[in-house]
Amino acid sequence: MRARLINEKTNGDTMARQLLQQCLECEAWTLATTCPSCGAKAQAAAPLKWSPEDHRAGIRRKMYNVETPEWAKELATLPSLEEMKATHLATEEEE
């Protein structure tokens, strides 16, 4: 089943980007972002499609300033491999 995309706002709330949603608790299917059965939050049933030949990628990169050096500096960094090994060994010794 292909999910339809929505780019609208209603009553100040952003609508789901895909119509078909699945409840995180009871796994019921719905078109709303909250489950009608249990009232829990529902999420998109399938990820949005992505293509390596994305014709709008350049526009999106400019919109989010991805090509600027400041953006790269704001990204989270992982600890080095040696730090991860030391942390892992320390947690194993504690157990």
C-alpha positions in Angstrom: 0.0 0.0 0.0 1.4 3.4 -1.0 1.2 6.0 1.7 -0.2 9.4 0.7 1.8 12.5 1.7 0.3 15.5 3.3 1.9 18.9 3.7 -0.9 20.8 5.3 -1.6 22.4 8.7 -5.0 22.3 10.3 -6.0 24.2 13.5 -2.3 24.9 14.2 -1.5 21.2 14.5 0.7 19.6 11.9 -1.0 16.7 10.2 0.7 13.3 9.8 3.0 13.2 6.7 1.5 9.8 5.9 -2.1 8.9 6.3 -1.7 5.3 7.5 -0.6 5.2 11.1 0.0 2.3 13.5 -0.4 2.5 17.3 2.8 2.0 19.3 1.0 0.2 22.1 -1.8 -2.0 20.7 -0.5 -2.0 17.0 -4.0 -1.0 15.7 -4.2 0.7 12.4 -5.7 4.3 12.1 -5.6 7.4 10.1 -5.2 9.6 13.2 -2.0 10.3 15.1 -3.7 9.0 18.3 -5.1 5.5 18.5 -8.9 5.3 18.7 -8.7 2.0 20.6 -6.3 2.8 23.5 -5.5 6.5 23.1 -1.8 6.0 22.7 0.4 7.7 20.1 0.4 6.3 16.6 3.3 6.7 14.1 3.7 6.4 10.4 3.3 2.8 9.3 6.1 2.9 6.8 9.1 5.2 6.2 8.9 7.9 3.6 10.3 6.8 0.2 13.8 8.0 -0.5 15.6 7.9 -3.8 19.4 8.3 -4.5 18.3 10.4 -7.5 16.6 13.0 -5.2 16.1 16.0 -7.5 15.4 18.3 -4.5 18.4 17.3 -2.4 20.3 20.5 -3.3 17.4 22.6 -2.3 17.0 20.8 1.0 20.7 21.1 1.7 20.5 24.9 1.2 17.4 25.1 3.3 19.0 23.5 6.3 22.4 25.1 5.6 24.1 21.7 5.4 26.9 22.9 3.3 28.1 25.5 5.8 31.1 24.8 8.0 29.1 25.8 11.1 26.6 23.0 10.4 29.4 20.4 10.5 30.7 21.7 13.8 27.3 21.4 15.4 27.1 17.6 14.6 27.5 15.2 17.5 30.7 13.3 17.6 31.4 9.8 18.8 34.1 8.9 21.3 37.3 7.4 19.8 37.6 3.7 19.5 40.1 3.6 22.4 37.7 5.5 24.7 34.8 3.2 23.8 37.0 0.1 24.5 38.1 1.6 27.9 34.5 2.4 28.8 33.4 -1.1 27.8 36.2 -2.8 29.8 35.4 -0.6 32.9 31.7 -1.6 32.8 32.6 -5.3 32.5 35.0 -5.1 35.5 32.2 -3.5 37.6 29.9 -6.5 36.8 
